[in-house]
């Protein structure tokens, strides 16, 4: 919401113009701060999976996301690319099944 975005800006000392007509910010610092605020609110056990060769959601990016989540596990699928859920479906499915059972 606009109110939440304004609060995030104030908390992080960002002076970012927002409007009720277009509520999508373009300032990268603001987007990063807002994302971190949202991630802190996620308490659900979460599984973060990426392929070791994924150029879009790199293992480093996924590990950083996992660190920011309160209750997350990280799995890196060896030789997996961006579509590892399709290309390496057996590995992905085995890891999801283990995650669900634990």
Contact map, one row per residue, 1 for C-alpha under 8 A:
111110000000000000000010000000000000000000000000000000000000000000000000000000000000000000000000000000
111111000000000001110010000000000000000000000000000000000000000000000000000000000000000000000000000000
111111100000000000000000000000000000000000000000000000000000000000000000000000000000000000000000000000
111111110000000000000000000000000000000000000000000000000000000000000000000000000000000000000000000000
111111111000000000000000000000000100000000000000000000000000000000000000000000000000000000000000000000
011111111100000001000000000000000000000000000000000000000000000000000000000000000000000000000000000000
001111111110000000000000000000000000000000000000000000000000000000000000000000000000000000000000000000
000111111111000000000000000001001100100000000000000000000000000000000000000000000000000000000000000000
000011111111111100000000000001001000000000000000000000000000000000000000000000000000000000000000000000
000001111111111000000000000000000000000000000000000000000000000000000000000000000000000000000000000000
000000111111110000000000000000000000000000000000000000000000000000000000000000000000000000000000000000
000000011111110000000000000000001000000000000000000000000000000000000000000000000000000000000000000000
000000001111111000000000000000000000000000000000000000000000000000000000000000000000000000000000000000
000000001111111100000000000011000000000000000000000000000000000000000000000000000000000000000000000000
000000001100111110000000000000000000000000000000000000000000000000000000000000000000000000000000000000
000000001000011111000000101001000000000000000000000000000000000000000000000000000000000000000000000000
000000000000001111100000000000000000000000000000000000000000000000000000000000000000000000000000000000
010001000000000111110111100000000000000000000000000000000000000000000000000000000000000000000000000000
010000000000000011111110000000000000000000000000000000000000000000000000000000000000000000000000000000
010000000000000001111110000000000000000000000000000000000000000000000000000000000000000000000000000000
000000000000000000111110000000000000000000000000000000000000000000000000000000000000000000000000000000
000000000000000001111111000000000000000000000000000000000000000000000000000000000000000000000000000000
110000000000000001111111100000000000000000000000000000000000000000000000000000000000000000000000000000
000000000000000001000111110000000000000000000000000000000000000000000000000000000000000000000000000000
000000000000000101000011111001100000000000000000000000000000000000000000000000000000000000000000000000
000000000000000000000001111101100000000000000000000000000000000000000000000000000000000000000000000000
000000000000000100000000111111100000000000000000000000000000000000000000000000000000000000000000000000
000000000000000000000000011111110000000000000000000000000000000000000000000000000000000000000000000000
000000000000010000000000001111111000000000000000000000000000000000000000000000000000000000000000000000
000000011000010100000000111111111100000000000000000000000000000000000000000000000000000000000000000000
000000000000000000000000111111111110000000000000000000000000000000000000000000000000000000000000000000
000000000000000000000000000111111111000000000000000000000000000000000000000000000000000000000000000000
000000011001000000000000000011111111100000000000000000000000000000000000000000000000000000000000000000
000010010000000000000000000001111111110000000000000000000000000000000000000000000000000000000000000000
000000000000000000000000000000111111111000000000000000000000000000000000000000000000000000000000000000
000000000000000000000000000000011111111100000000000000000000000000010000000000000000000000000000000000
000000010000000000000000000000001111111110000000000000000000000000000000000000000000000000000000000000
000000000000000000000000000000000111111111000000000000000000000000000000000000000000000000000000000000
000000000000000000000000000000000011111111000000000000000000000000011000000000000000000000000000000000
000000000000000000000000000000000001111111100000000000000000000000011100000000000000000000000000000000
000000000000000000000000000000000000111111100000000000000000000000000000000000000000000000000000000000
000000000000000000000000000000000000011111110000000000000000000000001100000000000000000000000000000000
000000000000000000000000000000000000000111111000000000000000000000001110000000000000000000000000000000
000000000000000000000000000000000000000001111100000000000000000000000010000000000000000000000000000000
000000000000000000000000000000000000000000111110000000000000000000000011100000000000000000000000000000
000000000000000000000000000000000000000000011111000000000000000000001011100000000000000000000000000000
000000000000000000000000000000000000000000001111100000000000000000000001111000000000000000000001001000
000000000000000000000000000000000000000000000111110000000000010001000001111000000000000000000000000000
000000000000000000000000000000000000000000000011111000000000010000000000011110000000000000010000000000
000000000000000000000000000000000000000000000001111101001110010000000000001110011101000000000000000000
000000000000000000000000000000000000000000000000111111000110000000000000000111111101000000000000000000
000000000000000000000000000000000000000000000000011111000110000000000000000111111000000000000000000000
000000000000000000000000000000000000000000000000001111100100000000000000000001111100000000000000000000
000000000000000000000000000000000000000000000000011111111110000000000000000000011100000000000000000000
000000000000000000000000000000000000000000000000000011111100000000000000000000001100000000000000000000
000000000000000000000000000000000000000000000000000001111100000000000000000000000100000000000000000000
000000000000000000000000000000000000000000000000010001111110110000000000000000000100000000000000000000
000000000000000000000000000000000000000000000000011111111111110000000000000000000000000000000000000000
000000000000000000000000000000000000000000000000011101001111111000000000000100000000000000000000000000
000000000000000000000000000000000000000000000000000000000111111100000000000000000000000000000000000000
000000000000000000000000000000000000000000000000000000001111111110000000000000000000000000000000000000
000000000000000000000000000000000000000000000001110000001111111111000000010000000000000000000000000000
000000000000000000000000000000000000000000000000000000000011111111100000010000000000000000000000000000
000000000000000000000000000000000000000000000000000000000001111111110000000000000000000000000000000000
000000000000000000000000000000000000000000000000000000000000111111111000000000000000000000000000000000
000000000000000000000000000000000000000000000001000000000000011111111001110000000000000000000000000000
000000000000000000000000000000000000000000000000000000000000001111111101000000000000000000000000000000
000000000000000000000000000000000001001100000000000000000000000111111100000000000000000000000000000000
000000000000000000000000000000000000001101100100000000000000000011111111000000000000000000000000000000
000000000000000000000000000000000000000101100000000000000000000000111111000000000000000000000000000000
000000000000000000000000000000000000000000111100000000000000000000001111100000000000000000000000000000
000000000000000000000000000000000000000000001111000000000000000001101111110000000000000000000000000000
000000000000000000000000000000000000000000001111000000000000000001000011111000000000000000000000000000
000000000000000000000000000000000000000000000011100000000000011001000001111100000000000000000000000000
000000000000000000000000000000000000000000000011110000000000000000000000111110000000000000000010000000
000000000000000000000000000000000000000000000000111100000010000000000000011111000000000000000000000000
000000000000000000000000000000000000000000000000111100000000000000000000001111110001000100110000000000
000000000000000000000000000000000000000000000000001110000000000000000000000111110000000000000000000000
000000000000000000000000000000000000000000000000001110000000000000000000000011111000000000000000000000
000000000000000000000000000000000000000000000000011111000000000000000000000011111111001100000000000000
000000000000000000000000000000000000000000000000011111100000000000000000000000111111001000000000000000
000000000000000000000000000000000000000000000000011011111000000000000000000000011111000000000000000000
000000000000000000000000000000000000000000000000000000000000000000000000000000011111111000000000000000
000000000000000000000000000000000000000000000000011000000000000000000000000010011111111110010000000000
000000000000000000000000000000000000000000000000000000000000000000000000000000000011111110011000000000
000000000000000000000000000000000000000000000000000000000000000000000000000000000011111110000000000000
000000000000000000000000000000000000000000000000000000000000000000000000000000011011111110000000000000
000000000000000000000000000000000000000000000000000000000000000000000000000010010001111111110000000000
000000000000000000000000000000000000000000000000000000000000000000000000000000000001111111111000000000
000000000000000000000000000000000000000000000000000000000000000000000000000000000000000111111100000000
000000000000000000000000000000000000000000000000000000000000000000000000000010000000000111111110000000
000000000000000000000000000000000000000000000000100000000000000000000000000010000001100111111111000000
000000000000000000000000000000000000000000000000000000000000000000000000000000000000100011111111100000
000000000000000000000000000000000000000000000000000000000000000000000000000000000000000001111111110000
000000000000000000000000000000000000000000000000000000000000000000000000001000000000000000111111111000
000000000000000000000000000000000000000000000010000000000000000000000000000000000000000000011111111100
000000000000000000000000000000000000000000000000000000000000000000000000000000000000000000001111111110
000000000000000000000000000000000000000000000000000000000000000000000000000000000000000000000111111111
000000000000000000000000000000000000000000000010000000000000000000000000000000000000000000000011111111
000000000000000000000000000000000000000000000000000000000000000000000000000000000000000000000001111111
000000000000000000000000000000000000000000000000000000000000000000000000000000000000000000000000111111
000000000000000000000000000000000000000000000000000000000000000000000000000000000000000000000000011111
